[in-house]
Amino acid sequence: MAGLFSANAWNKVWIYRGTFLMGLRNTVFSAGFGLLLSLCIGVVLGLFATSGKKPLAAIARVYVEVVQNTPLLLQMCFLYYALAFSGHGLGILLTGVLALGIYHGAYVAEVVRAGIEAVPKGQFEAAFSQGFGYLGRMYYIILPQSIKVILPPMVNQVVNIFKNTSCLYIVGGADLISTTYSFVTGESTGGAYAPAYLISGLLFFVVCCPLSSLASMWEISLKKREDRSGKTNRRETARSRTLRSLQSP
């Protein structure tokens, strides 16, 4: 604990603050592009899973099961070393983006699938009766209605992907955790362990906490909206029954 209150240690952190900002920038880069890749993979696999076609649903199921049941750390190491030894290395950050996108794509796929399946069956039937094809039904009718279900858990995935950039450390990445470790073990900066890791943790917190709060607020808002909608529907049903009873001889 002595290092936590060391003026010299805090001074080192302040002097080399650019190191932490560079790590944060690389972390945001990896998380941002990894998120874009995971959204592309997740939406496609989510559509596969709800297409009603067994081969496509099987592809989505196998992908989700394999990716979710193996550690991200293992997948990242495999991609990094497999690509490097094959002579097609992409660099640490791009490999991290690829690994994060592939891993979180499985979770996004499940979020998309759950959102689509939450839409009442009658909406599918109505869209089919209007002559919409599968993609038309999804684009114009189903996906817009599923957004309210998809958004809260999707924000949680953003938080998770940001935190999981720390796995880049194992392949020598330039993310926030890696640059923090390099700082505390450096010849001229070594020793400032407590302040350095505290600052690193605070930077993660500053990014993740607002996103987690946003997801929670969305979920609460959605639940309240559904409760209000349910009460309104019950009142309308009761009013209709009352009117029918008054009109009956």
Secondary structure, 3 states (H helix, E strand, C coil): CHHHHCHHHHHHHHHCHHHHHHHHHHHHHHHHHHHHHHHHHHHHHHHHHCCCCHHHHHHHHHHHHHHHCCCHHHHHHHHHHHHHHCCCCCCHHHHHHHHHHHHHHHHHHHHHHHHHHCCCHHHHHHHHHCCCCHHHHHHHHHHHHHHHHHHHHHHHHHHHHHHHHHHHHHHCCCCHHHHHHHHHHCCCCCCCHHHHHHHHHHHHHHHHHHHHHHHHHHHHHHHHHHHHHHHHHHHHHHHHHHHHHHHCC
